[in-house]
Amino acid sequence: MEGDIDRILITHEQLDRRIREMADDIAACYPEEDTGLVLVPILAGSIIFLADLIRRLPMKMKLGLIAVSSYAGAVTESRDASITRDLSVDITDQHVLVIDDILDTGKTLRLVGQRLRERKPRTLRTAVLLRKPSKAPADVTADFVGFEIEDEFVVGYGLDYDGHYRNYPHIAVLKPERY
C-alpha cells in the first residue's frame, strides 16, 4: 500500500489532534442537560472519523446510520448522490449532527440535509473531516471542519479508491498511475 502513495497530506498525529479539538467545539454547542445528540454518519467513508470523534464526545448520544453512494467503482469524480441505506432512528425534535468524511461537490451533504430536514430535527449541524474550498458550493456548508485541502483526490483514514485504502492511517494522495 505504501508504494501506491504519492505523498501524505495529513498525518495520523495531526488527525488525532484536530479531532480532539473538533470534539471540544462540538460539545460546547450542545447543552448537557438536553436530550442528547443523534450522530448521523454517512457511510462508509466517515466510519474511522466517527469512531475517533465519538470516543472524545462527553455526552449522551445515539447513532443513526445513513449510506450514500456517489463514487461507484474505480472513479475519482463524484457522480449523482443517492441514498442506499436510509436513516432508521427518529430524529424529530432532536439535535442532529451529520458526520461526513469530505465536503467536495456538496452533492452528498445537500441530499442528506434535505432528507433529514424533512424529519424535523430540533437542530441540524454538519461535521466534516475535510473540505475542499475551491469546489465546495456556497449553499452547502459545514459547521465543523477538520482540515481544508486543495482539490486533490485523497485516500486513507476512511476515504477510498475503488474500496481500497480506507485503512491507511493518514490522509494521502495516490500516485497518478494508481487511479
Buried (B, 14 or more C-beta within 10 A) or exposed (E): EEEBBEEBBBEBEBBEEBBBEBBEEBBEEBEEEEEEBBBBBBBBBBBBBBEBBBEBBEBEBBBBBBBBBBBEEEEEEBEEBEBEEEBEBEBEEBBBBBBBBBBBBBBBBBBBBEBBEEBEBEBBBBBBBBBBEEBBEEEBBBBBBBBEBEEBBBBBBBBBBBEBBBEBBBBBBBEEEBE
